[in-house]
Amino acid sequence: MSETVKVYNRRLIVTLFLAFSSGLPLALTGSTLQAWYTESGVNLMTIGILSLAGLPYIWKFLWSPLMDRFTPPVLGRRRGWILVTQLGLCATLFIMANMNPAATPKLMGVLALIIAFFSASQDIAVDAYRVDILHAPERGYGAAYTVLAYRIAMLVSGGLALVLADHIGWRLTYEWITVLIALSAIATYLGPESTKTIEAPKTFRESVIDPFLNLLQKDKIVLILLFIVMYKIGDALAFSLMSNFLLHGLGFSLTQVGLAYKTVGFIATIAGAFLGGAILSRINLYYGLLYFGLAQAFSTLFFMLLAITGKNIPMMFSAITIESFCSGMSTAALMAFMMSLCLERYSATQYASLTALMAVGRVFLGPVAALMVLHIGWPHFFFWSFMLSFPGLILLSVMRSRVNFNAEVVKA
């Protein structure tokens, strides 16, 4: 297979569009909703607690065996579940669009939890579908495509949404993004089925117990799982209150923050994702994880400088550019590593479990971040976020001689 075919074939194009659909809801219950609460005058502790709406991203492995075991009546096991979750997202996001956080902050928080459930379920189905349909030589490019599309989606529902909200209001903004998710169902319908014969689990043991036993029996699995939790936890802490930092802490407008993500951040994301994918196809995965992880850690320091200098538009654009570039590369490397750990028959359950671990920091660090900012201020907060990036890299060094970083995804 030629390099051109690897980059542009139908499987990778569908992977791109489904990753876009998968990335849209995250900011709508995270940073964008945080900005909506901030603009509505909701207090900082409530905003910090709002991050707990992301709990489904951590606990999604609990229902992922059902998505391995059962097949919806249309579009097959993977695409059928993708369609079901997309329809659920459209319904719940439309309801949220017509609510007001100043009047019903708790009710909107509960609805955000339900939206996150549908979003996490969509992630389960999309991730499993990607593992199933991509051939081994395409997985590095698949990771790069996924990071690229996911980040673009987050720029749309994060950066562009803030600009739109500043001009047309929150209701129309959320309704417009709901339409984008509905349109993504076209890619779900047109997506190819896997050319491999992958037998679905048939019993309770095969669907619930065997996937975890298979994963836990891997060599040095405790080190591996701890590494997945810690690899991006410093970055997760730094960004847990980013909207509040830029809007309330420094006084940037919705449009200024939105344009930073929409312009230079967008370009940097594309560059980082594709450069990361290209590098990963040429070097050992261990070095990709190491170099990209170091770059991600040091990118956090630019937000510490921004907190020290105060409201400075060029500095804000620079910080967002560097973070977007480095995050794209490090996430691509981590995704490629996690795909290599999955057995295709149990790809929904196993990949969901691994990505749930990756989401631990993003979900639970919100309240911790709020307390840190209240007690030590923004500059020290970003410094400790930087320091928290290194335990994961130390674990990676320990794993170097004990884990196979060249393994391909295991066939069913």
Phi, psi and omega in degrees: 000131183282163179297323181297317179297319180301321186278328190242010183287171186299321181299317181288325179294316177295321175305318180299310184290324179288328174294325176297314178298321181293328183276341184298315187288337189302309181292332182292340173247006181240252187296322180290317177295324176299318177295321178298315177297318180298313180295336181271359176086017178287143186289161188297319181296321177297320178295320178296318179294333180302334180297340179291349174298343179277008180306322179303333179292336178272321186266008184297338178295342181291325180252358178298327176300329177295328181279341170281322188280315188255153182239122176300161185289348180231147171069008174086184189293317184272305183294329178298315178292326177300315180296317180302315182290326178295320177295320177297320178296317180300317182294312184287324178292325177296321177295315180299324181302334184257024177245174183226116183295333179293327182271320185225064182297322181289317180297320177293327176296319177295317179296323176299324177296319179293318178298318179297327176297312178296321180295314179297323178293322175298319178300318179303310184291318181292316180297316180295319178299319179295317178298322184288318190269336183279136175282157186308315181293345183267353190291326176295315176294324178299320177296318179295317178299318182294315178299315181301306184293321179297318180291321176299317179299319179291329174293322179292309183278350176255288184292304182297325179299323178294320178296314179298316181299327179292337185247326183241357178094163185289322183299308181294326178298311180293324178293322179296318180289329174300321177297321179299320178295320178299320179292332179295340178297340177296316177297324177299315181293321185274351184296146180283155171276157178296139177279352180269150174272104183243110183282128179288148175302143185247340182239169178301316181297316182294325185270333186249317187268312185301320179302320181285323177298317179300319181290315185287343179275357179291149183297133178058037185295328180297316176299317182297313182294319178295322177298317180299321178295317191271341190302317183243022186289328176295318177296319180297318178296315182300325186261004183293335178231031187297318180298317179295322179299311184287321184277308185268318183292319183248344175085020174289154178276165177303319181294316180299315179293316180298317181292329178298318178285327186284330186258271185296325178296321178298312180297317180295324179296315178300312181298315181295317182296313183284324176294318178299315179298319179295318180293319181297333179283353185240344182234164176298140184301328179303313181292326175299313178298320182291305184294317181290326177294320176296317179298317179298318180299311184289338177295334179296330182296336179292330175284331173296317177297321178296320179295326180285317183283337180089198184296107184214106186298312178301321179295320178297315179298319180296315181298316181293322179298310183295317180296316181298317180297310183289323181294322178300317181291314184292323179292320178300317180295316181294321179296316179299321179295316181293322178299325182292345181269351190268144168266130190301325181298329182246028189299324180297310183292313184290315180291323177299320180295318181290317179290332175297319176297320179297332183273355184306311182298317183298325185276311190273346186275352180303303178299322178298316180299318180299317178295320179298314181297319181296330185260328184239351178085168186294314183301313179293327177300313181289329176296315180289333172296318176299314181296327182288351178285340189275331175304321178296321179289328175294317176300319179301318179297321178295324183285344190308315184267002186242346185235141177276110180269009179251002186292140174267167178300136184282135179288152177287000000 
